[in-house]
């Protein structure tokens, strides 16, 4: 009798251990399935905001190609918001004619830009010398890579270029504007301070006031330095920033520089010059 009770006790322990092991295994499967589900949901959300941001780019192009100019979005950096499915999309357009051409700008203008961005006079002069060296062709070697900047990002590799200064000046630089100087109608506060005798304390309120106008055609408010400014103009090269976000915080920002109607025999709506994507 005692022997039978011992056997039953051992059998009960085996069953309990088997149940415990089964529970552990099932729990592991459940945890794995949960993790994979969360990862899949995260990837889905990233895809949703990516394509929503792409939709913002396409919508901006569509609006800017409308024959009725009164329906165009104003290309001075102001934001336009709309819903695309579950995503909130914010789109801003900057005309490249309101930026400083990195390959053509006068050295004094570049030095003023670096100083306003936070560099000392001596450091900015040294940096401009390096920029000038980069922009000049090497006559002894036609294949020299120093024949001008081929991308804005090249500026980061110029000796003496601080990362924080690059971050500040990058948004106001271009390689695609053919204007002799930035168009004040589309300039940002920093670009306007660089190209005039004003400072940021003057240009920032002015740009915010300008962005409140429904249109930039006709006569615009006089600049803080007393210079009158006439609206209108613009180019076919635009930088479009499209940011899409979901309620759970997943977001993507696309920054695309493009040309509308690239060529007469090209049936594409636009041609891309520069593409950057920030995922958060």
Secondary structure as UniProt FT lines:
FT   HELIX           2..64
FT   HELIX           69..71
FT   STRAND          76..84
FT   TURN            85..86
FT   STRAND          87..95
FT   HELIX           96..98
FT   STRAND          100..101
FT   TURN            102..104
FT   HELIX           107..116
FT   TURN            117..118
FT   HELIX           121..135
FT   TURN            139..140
FT   TURN            142..143
FT   TURN            145..146
FT   HELIX           152..157
FT   TURN            159..160
FT   HELIX           163..169
FT   HELIX           170..172
FT   STRAND          173..174
FT   TURN            184..186
FT   HELIX           189..195
FT   HELIX           200..211
FT   STRAND          219..220
FT   TURN            224..225
FT   STRAND          229..230
FT   STRAND          237..245
FT   TURN            247..248
FT   STRAND          251..260
FT   TURN            264..265
FT   STRAND          270..279
//
